[in-house]
Amino acid sequence: MALTSTEPAAEQTTALKRNSLGVVGVAFFVIAAAAPMAAFVGAAPVVFSIVGSGAPAVYIIVAAIIAVFAVGYLKMSRHITNAGGFVAYIARGLGSRAATGSAGIVVVTYLALQIGLVAQFGVFAQQLAASAGLDVPVWVWVMLAIAITTVLVIRGVDLNMRVLGFIIALEVIVVAVLIVGILIAFPGKDPSLVSFSPAVLANPGVGVAGLFVFTCFTTFEATTVFAEEARNPRRTIPIALFVVIGFVAVYYTLATWAVSYGLGADNVQKASAHNLSGVIFDLAARAVGPWLSLVMQILVLTSFLAMLIGVQNMFARYCFALGRARVLPQVFARVSRVKRAPHVAALVDAALCVIVLAIFFAAGADPIVVIYAWFVALGTIGFITMMTLASVAILTFFIRERLETGFWSTKFAPILALLLNGAVLVIALSNFDVLLFGDGTVAKAMLWLIPIAFIIGFIIPSFRKDIDFKVVAIA
């Protein structure tokens, strides 16, 4: 039953704010969490260094895989409206034990992604500040970012949406200026449609490049995580999800094609490999002017902040749903009385990130080579594992329940999604070293956190008989 304003105050503090997000609001959170500018500047050069001018095609391939998965995912969303995301779907399709096991993977995955990405933010912030003559250690910028994002998460989705909308608009405008500037600065060049040639699929590096591209799409799950706060979720969530997939695919495809055009299809791989962190900034300075390069460096930082706001909002709601289901302590299901934001979950999330980061910084770990590389690699594997489990759950649900008709959406697409996600997982595990910098012995050992977390979650129902992943209906 939906909670209403006439219900007791005790119940009011365990319900998220209803009808607070429309299609645009949900899309803003998810797109911001994908960090378009930061991912473009950070990941695209790596993809270029692996597959050269074929990078735009890799973004299209990964977007297509996500879109195929989304068909069954959204069909099943008609029967689930819960902030538990993948876990709620797995509970409905595979049962509570598989769901609590998956919840363990979710905790590892999103904590790892936050820790790795905020460390990378700290490096970019320190470098930009140093160029202005301000010498502040990386760890200070990291802790400041955690503090800012936590405060914004606690303040509720209304403020977050305004902040994220402004940042995303700036990112889109700046990338548009870069694309137009490249086309104007290098007139008469061969448009090089080789980037979209089927021959790209024959490149042995496509699978590895796809892993880096996959990190740009890891937050699309947030569309269903915000379902309880969406207006008319059965309509809002499907539209928002395809808006996100379409936007991210078009954004990265056009941006990477423009870079390939500007640097030259025959030169982009070498140029990127020799200057991973600055190749796009240098191209912006040459094509448009130094001012655009500086603006892009600043927007990379705001993009990281937007991403951290989005990811922390999503993970806090995940923990809220797990607390309500009694997988985590029920205190996680409490929300603030005024903003109805999951403040307890947000504070615990921030505290865990601070503790882990403090340990690594105290040990002298390099923020990029160790913290970023290890934790983002772990989070990426965790996310792909969750998508594979969710694919199994969706297929099982439609075979067993028979609530929907349509062979494409309930059978073919889920089977294809399972095969594709399974293949991506195999590629990710077999090429795990590529996701790391330097010695990855400890990072490989950290992968055991995923099956360990699943096993711990799987046995929780043996001790907690009151676990309940029931659907939360929206009035």
Order of alpha helices (4+ residues) and beta strands (2+ residues): alpha-alpha-alpha-alpha-alpha-alpha-alpha-alpha-alpha-alpha-alpha-alpha-alpha-alpha-alpha-alpha-alpha-alpha-alpha
